[in-house]
């Protein structure tokens, strides 16, 4: 009987009748699903994702065309291609083939087709934010200084409003910052402000704020022990390719920093499908490509498998492609010299099969066929085989708006992220300071500087609030918890540890936020350099 078995995922049958399977214990060695448009790679991705889910492995997948949302619903005999699916299942000997759904959580950076995904500006950090804003080296240095100032002055950078307020302050106080941290020109600050306004106009500000994502929410199982398939609605996001790529790189960095070391587990903790993978590398500087290669290499030990999905295998740099042990190659077309180079490059990555002309086969593959090579028990690639790929059991095609709404209403995260929280942060603190300064100037004019100097300050900093409440020890303890949990690779979005979620009036979280953010950004910075 051809089906998934304990410890492996059935992919299909080779031309010689051999069973082609993906070992769960080797799935964290990453993979590639490639092929020209219309060759079946999205259907292959869907079938693999639902098998991971059935094996108790959570999945994250970006739905760039909208059709992967159908993984939440069972297929149907009335579907227009049902006869082809059922015929393929019979051809492969899948005696137990039956339509079934999968547990799904919908996500959307814009909060329109799923739960919003947010992080804070502080946790994104100046390095990734500089890439998102397309800053040059000088402007990135200025942004680093602005973040440093925020850390040292207890200013929480949660959303674009906070960053805009701090940049406005930096523009007005460039001389003061330059004297302490190095040259901060108004021209550089102005350039950053313009880029920030441009991205805010495109809706990128939806990604920043609270409640911030807790990575553990990507690792959930349903009551039957199936892994949730986390489907990111990316059809609108794809119009902002740099935001899409930066978001996915941030997410990989979050997973890398938050999850504990597990080595090579019996099955992955999470499998991450990166569709339209070429966007991550388009116009990326060499340093960033090196960083991506490092993250992909190291995240394996955290039990995370990364599968790049792309039309052309040469879209993936060699340093990254060399980390992808499991490969499913659908047909490529030899229309251009670049296509011909891609075919040759793809053929050279497979372990030789003396019975198969790989270069010729790549151009001859039919829809639903692929060249398959996976890692065996010893971690060595298997001989490449021309393979009939199994059909998925879930729906091919998108869910309806009504179906999506019903699935959202029964989500285990219903209500957790849907309402934005806007607590006191840098924007409010700087506004209060400006108002205090204006009021003080008026008071000096009325009663004189000496009299004004006798009274206490109108507004207090976060640190002064802590002292006034007598919780200095408790607050430093909260910051210590934040640091230890982050360094211990716990979820950085823990409400106490990172100062990022609800506790609107909590001085402990206010204090932990800048300190924890600094630890986290140091970890990301180490990867980004």
Buried (B, 14 or more C-beta within 10 A) or exposed (E): EBBBEEBBBBBBBBBEEBBBBBBBBBBBBBBBBBBBEEBBBBBBBBBBBBBBBBBBBBBBBBBBEBBBBBBBBBBEEEBEEBEBBBEBBEBBBBEEBEBEBBBBBBBBBBBEBBBBBBBBBBBBBBBBBBBBBEBEEEBBBBBBBBBBBBBEBBBBBBBBBBBBBBBBBBBEBBEEBBEEBEEBBEEBBEBBBEBBEEBBEEBBBBBBBBBBBBBEBBBBBBEEEBBBBBBBBBBBBBEBBBBBBBBBBBBBBBBBBBBEEBEBBEBBBBBBBBBBBBBBBEEBEEEBBBBBBBBBBEBBBBBBBBBBBBBBBBBBBEBBBEBBBBBBBBBBBBEEEEBBEBBBBBBEBBEEBEEBEBBEBBBEBEEBBBBBBBBBEEEEBBBBBBBBBBBBBBBBBBBEEEBBEEBBEEBEBEEBBBEEBBBBBBBBBBEBBBEBEEEBEEBBEEEEEEEBEEEEEEBBBBBEBBEEEEBBEBBBBBBEBBBEBBEEBBBBBBBBBBBBBEBEEBBBBBBBBBBBBBBBBEBBBEBBE
